[in-house]
Amino acid sequence: MEGRQLFEKLTKRDIISWNTMISCYTLMGMYREALDLFSQMTVEGVSPDEIAMVSLVSACTKLRDLEMGEILHLYIEENSMKISGNLLNCLVDMYVKYGKMEEVQKLLARCDSDDVDVDVVLWTRLVSGYVKSNGIDNARSLFDQMTERNLISWTTMISGYAQCGHCYESLKLSKQMRVENLSPDEVVLITTLSASVDVGDYEFGKSIHSLVVKYGIIIDGFLGNGLIDLYAKCEELDKAHLIFQQLPYKSAVTWNTRLDGFCRNGDTGKARAFFDEIPEKDNSNLKADKLTLVSLLSSCASVGALNHGIWVHVYINKNQIRVDNMLGTALVETYGRCGCSEMAYDLFSELSEKNVFLWTAMIAAFAMEGHAQKAIDLYFEKEETGIKPDHVTFIALLSSWELRRGSKLCCIHAKSTRCFNMESLVESLRMPQNVELAEYAFKHLTEIDPLNDGAYVLLWNIYAKAGRLDDVSRIRTKLHDMGLRKQPGYSLIELGGIVHKFTFGDFFNPV
């Protein structure tokens, strides 16, 4: 490097020449060389200034060398350098990337408040840091204190809520952003579109589509997939198909999303035809991958489409696709939910490697078909493998217990005390009407999903069985005030490759 050769020839190297050399190395991505110069200049008695430290701390961040970064920070403190501006931002950025928010707080506590309060870049980094370290409440507190917010600040907070599963808060904040006349970017649009679909706010999702058209944003990639998912879930398949047709490039996710739309609407015939259309030998070399197959199997399971599930299984075997835990679980769930627990068990037995999800799927398949003893025996078999159950495993077991009236479930607890306190749970369930437990579950469920009509209806039924008519009336009024209504229950049956849907009082289905 000619610059370094010239630098070495200098008989007297002042701080400016050292800074220039360090900066050049950093800009060229030669971060280790820049840090080596720090050691060399201190040996030669030259003290780095704030300008040199900005480059050096940045080099540590790029190298992910926190240990060296902390050495530089200690040097800065011991030499009483002013920590503000770019140097403050660099130190904060380094600690944020490592999730060291306590160190960030200590650093800010020692800084002049004037250097912190007016820096929107710094505050945005802090918000991002708390989001990444799962401190979403701290992030929001900082966000609300910001006197100036830019697009990145809004995007960070809105995306942070969505990443933490707080979809309602994400949507609420995105609506506030629009009220303040700040134009969203593509990241915000994709995030809020996904959140609106997750909470079932399809009208808001459609308004996002209108914004996309208004701003002339090209619909492709994640945005295109999100819109297809939106219109599929609100049963506007023509619009979903139009967007699918207009996409310049269709990834595996795009095909999966479109396929899932057909299956969600119970149209397994079109789903099968669409699945056959997935290209295997084109310029994109796109093939039906495991995610596509899992999506299709999941949809077959949800609508009870046994024949289509068998067809997918045949396709898997024909194309010599390895059935791993993910595919195996999907197949077992499909057979189990279609009332074919023996077919599920045959497949289950063939798989040498089984994780907790696969074991749980098989236990649930037996329980669903009324084979309580088989479900419980399989649980004991799983215990011998050393695989720990999860909460879904116990839900499946409790389903079996309803059939067997708890004949063996208390024994299960003796072998699984490390997971759950089942004796107290079973005892509470044996009580004829444990209204307090139901109210406790209702409270937490509605905190997660305030518009869950099923939660209100379930509590309504429990109050009715307990003879608490005043509470029944209160829940009915609450449902009315919130504009919620119970979605009618239905049954599905596949006949001749067509899935038929039956609701209460349905006398007109041709089947």
N, C-alpha and C positions, 0 to 999 in steps of 0.2 A: 504494500500500500504506500503510494508516493507521499501521502500526507504524513504518515507515521515516520517515514524516512527523513522527511524535512524536519519533523518535530524532534527527532533524535539528534539532529545536527545542531539544534539551537544550543548555544553556550549558556544562555540564561532563559529559563522558562518561567514566565510569570503566570498568575492565576488565569489570565485571559487565554493564553496558549493551552493550558491544561483544560480549561472549560471547552475550548474549541475542539480539542481532540476527543474528549469524553462525549461531547454532543455528537460528533461525527460517527463514532462507534455505535452510539445508541440509535441514531437515525438509520444506520446500515444494518441494524439487527445484530451487531456484534456485542452483545450485552456482557458476556464474560470478560471480553477485552476491556470494556469500559470500567468494570469493577476492578480489574487488575491495576488500572491506572490510579484508582483511589488509593490502593495500598502503596503504590510507587510514589505518589506525590506526598503522602504523609511522611514517608521515610526521608524524602528530600526536604522536609520542613515546610512544605507549602500547605496552607490550610484551605480546604475546599470551602467555597461560599454557597449561598442559597441556590445560585444558578447551577453549579455542579451537582448539588444534592438532588435537584429536580430530576436531572438525567439519570443519576445513580439509583435513586429510589425507583424510578420507572423501569430501569434495567432489572432490578430485583423482582419487581412485579411480573415482568415478562418472563423471567426465568423461573418464576414461582419459588424463589429462594427467600423464604420468610426469615430464616435465620440471619442471613446477611442484611436483609431489610431492617430487622430489629437492631442490628449492630449500627447501621447508619442512623437510625432514629435515636439511639443512645448517644451517638457522636453529636448529633444536632442539639440534643438537650444539654449535654455536658459543655458544649461550646456556646451556649446561650444564643443560638441562632433564632431569628424571628420566624415563627411558623405561621405563615399566612399565604394567601394567593395560591399560586401554582404548587408550592411546596406542601401546603396544607392539603390541597386536593390530591396530590400524589400519595401522601401518607395515608389519607382516608381510603383512597382507591385500593391501596395495597392491603390494608386490614379488612376492608369490605370483601375483597375477593377471597379471603381466607375465612370469612364469617366471624372475624374477631371484633364483634360489635362492642364488647366491653372495653377493648383497647381504644376504639374510636371515641367512646364516651369520655375516657380519661384524657385523650388528646384534645378534644374540644373543650373540656373543662379548663385546660391550661391556656387556651387561646383567647385572644381579645374578642369580645362579643361582636365588635364591628366587623371583624374579618369573617365572621360566620354568618351573621344575619342576612347580609345582602347577596350572598353567593348562591344563585339558583342551581348552578352545576353541583356544588357541594351538597346542598340539601337533597337534590335528586339522587345523588350517590348514596346518601344516608337512607333514603326511602328504599332504594333498591337493595341495600345491604340488609335491612330488617326483613324485607320480603324474602330474600334468599335464605335467611336464617330462621324462617318460620315465625318471625315476630310481626305478624300482619297488623296487630293493634298498635304497636309502636310506630309502624310505618304510616298508618293512617293518622296517628296523632301528629307526627312530623308534617305530613302532607297538609293537614288542616292549619298548621301554624305558618306555612309558607306564605309570605306576602306577595310573591311572584311565582307563577307556575307556567312552565312551558309545555309543549306537546309531549316531550319525553317524560316529564313528571306525571302527567295524566296517564300516559300509556303504561308507565311502570306500576302505578297504583291500580289501574283497572285490570291489567294482566295479572298482577299479584293476587288480587282477590279471586280471579278465575282459577289460578294455579292452586290456590288453597282450598278450592271447592266452594267458596262463598259467591255463588253465581248471582244471587239477588243483589248483593252489595256491588258487584261488578257492573250489573245493569243499571243500578241506581246512580252510580257515579258517572257512567257513560251518558246517561240522560242529563245529568247536571252539567256535563261538559258541553253538550249541545245547547243547553240553555244559555251558557256563557259565550256562545257563538264562536267556539274554537273548533276548527275543522279537524275531524279525526283522520289518522293515517290508516294504511291498510292493516297494520297490526291491531289497532283498536277495533276496526271493523270485523276482522276475523275473530278476535277474542269475544266481543259482545254478541256476534252472531252465534258462536258456539254456546255461550252462556244462555242466550234466549231459547235455544233449542233444548238445552238441558233442563230448564225450568218450565218448558212448555209455553213460553210467551211468544207464540208464533207471529202475532201481529207486529210485535217489536222487531222480530227477525225480518219481516217483510219490509218494515220501514228502513232497515239497514240496506236491503237490496235497492230500495229507492235512492238512498244516499250514494250507493255505488254507481248507479246510473247517472245521478246528478253530477257527480264529480268526474265522470268519464274514466273510472278505474277499470282496467282490463280484468275481466273475470277469468282467472285460471288458478291452478294450484290449490292451496288451502281454501281460498275464498270460493272457488268453484265447487269444491267438495262440500264446503259448509252449506252453500245454497241448495245443492242437490239434497243434502240431508234434511234441511229445513222443509222443503216442499214435499219430500217423501213422507215426513212424519206428520205433516198437516194434511196429508192425503190429497195433495195437488200434484198428481203424478205427471200430468201434461207439462207443467212448468219445470218439474225436475228433469223430464226428458229433454225439453228444449235447451236447458242449460248444459246438460250432458252432451248434446249434439254440437253445441257451440264451442266447447272447450277445445283449444288448439292442441293440447296434449292430455292424454288420459293415462294416469298412473294406476298402479294396482289398487291404491286407496280409492280412486275415482270409481273403478269398476265395482269394488266391494260396497261402496256407499250406495250406488245405483241398485245393485243386487239386493242389498238389505232393505231398500225401499219397497221393492216388489214383495219381499217376504213379509215385511211388517204389515202390509195391507192384505195378507192372506192369499195373494195371487201367486201360488207356487208354480202354476203352469207357465206364467210369464217369466218367473224367476228361473225356472229350468231352461226355458228357451234363451233367456239372456245369458245364463251361465255358459251355454253352448257357444255363444257368440264371442266369448272372451278370446282374443287372438292368441295363438300359440307361436305362429311363425310370421311375424311382420317386422318392420324396421325397429320397433321398440323392444322386440324379443320378450314381450309380456306374456307370462304364463299364469295360470290359476295357482296362486300360492296358498300356503296354509291358512293365512288370515282370511282369504276368500272362502275357503272350505269351511273354516270354523264359523264364519258369518252365516253361511248358507245353512249349516247344521243347526246353529242356534235358532235361526228363523224357523226351520222345520220343526224343531222341538217346541217352539212357542205356539205354533198353530196345529201341532199334532199331525204333521204330514209325514207319515211313516214311509210311504213308498218313495218319496223324494229323498228321505234320509237314507234309505237303503241304496238308492241310486248313487248318492254321493259316496257311500262306503265302497260301492263297486268301482266307482271312478278312482278312488284312492288306491285300491288294490291293483286295478288295471294299469295305473301309471306308476306303480311301485313307489308310492309316496310313503315315507316312514311314518308310522303312527307313534308320535311322541306323547308326552303327557297332555299337551294342549289339545291335539286332535283326538286323543283317546278320551279325554274328559268330555269333549263335545259329542262324540259318538255315543258314549254311555248315557249322557243326559238325554240325547235324542231318543234312543231306544227306551230308556226309563220313562220319559214323559209321554211316550206313545204306547205305554202299557206292555212293553216287551222286555221285562226284566231279565228273562233267561238269555235272550240274545245279547243283552248288555253284559251279563255275567260271562258269557262265552268270550266276548272280546276282552273284557277286564282280565280274565284268567290268562290270556295269551300274552299280555304285556308284562315284561320282566321288571321294568322300572316304574314305580308308582309313587306319585307325590300325594299330599294331603287332599288336593282338589279331586284327583281321580278316585281315591278311596271314598271321599264324601259323596261324589256323584253316584257311586255304586250303592252306597248305603241308602241314599235318598231314593234311588230307583226301586229298591226292595220295599222301602217304607211306603212309597207312593202307591204301590200295587197291593199293599196290605200284608206283605210278608215280614211281619214284625220280628219274628224269631230269627229269620235270615239276616235282617239288618243288624240286630244286636250281636249275633254270632260273628258277623263280618267286622263289627267294631272291635271285638276282642281279638280277632285275627290281626287287625291293623295295629292294635296295641303291642302285639308281640314283635312287630317290625321296628318299634321305637319311634314311629312317626307321630308327632304330636297333633291332636285334633285342633280344629279352629271352631269359631262360634257356629259356623254353618253346619259342621258335623253334628253338633249337639242339637241344632234345630231339627235336622233329619231324625236324630234319635228320639227327640221329644215327640215327633210325629208318630214314630213307632210305639212309643209309650202310651199314646192315646188309644192305640189299638189293644195293647196288652195290659193297660191299667197299672203300669209301673212295676211289673213283676220282677224285672231284673235291673232296672235303671239305677236303683240305689246301689247295687253291687258295682255298677260301672264307676260310680264316684270313688269307690275305694281304690281303683286303679288309676284315677285321673285327677287326684287332688291338686296336681300342679297346674291345672288349667282353669277349672271353674268350681265354685261352691255349689254342686248340683243338688246336695241333700236339701239345702234351704230353698232352692228353686223348685224342686219337685214338691216339697211340702206346701209351698205357696200355691202351686198349681192344683194341689189336691183339695184346696178349700173351694167350696161351691162357687162363691163369687168373690174373688179378691179384687174388689173395686179399686183399692188403693194402689195396687200394683199396676192395674190398667191405666189409672190416672197418671202414674209416674211415667209409664211408657209413652202415653199420649203427649205429655208435656215435652219430653225430649224429642219425640218424632216431629211435632209441629214446630219446634225450634229449628230443626233442620229443613223441613219442608212445610211452610205455613199453609199452603194451599192443598195439602193432601186430603182430599175428600174421604178417602178410605179410612183415615185415622178417626175422623169425626163419626163416621158411620159405625165403626167398630165400637167406639165408646158409647154411642147411642144404644147399640144392641146390648152391651153389658149393663148399662143403666136400666134398660127395659127388663132384662132377666132378673135384676136385683130388686125390681119393683120401685125404683127411684124415678117416679114419673115426672117430678119437677125438673130433675136433671135432663130427662129425655126432652122435655119441652124447651129447656135452655139450649141444648145442642141443636135442636131443630131451628130455633130462632137464629142461632149463630150461623148456621149453614145458609139460611136465607139472607141474612145481612151481608155475608161475604160473597153472595152470588154463586155459591157452590151447589152442585146437585150430584147425587150419587150416580155414578156411571153404572148402567145396568149390567149385571153379570151375564155371561154367555158361555156356551160350550162349543167346542169345535170337533168336527169329525171329518176324516178324509174318505171319500168314496169315488172310485173311478178317476183318481188323480186330481179331484177337485175338493178343496176344503170348504165345508159348509158350516155356517155360523148359526147357532140357535140362541135366541134370547127368550126370557120368560114371556109366555103368552103368544109365542110365534106359531101361527097355524098355517103360514103360507109358504114355508120352505118346501120346494118340490120333493126333497128327500122324505 
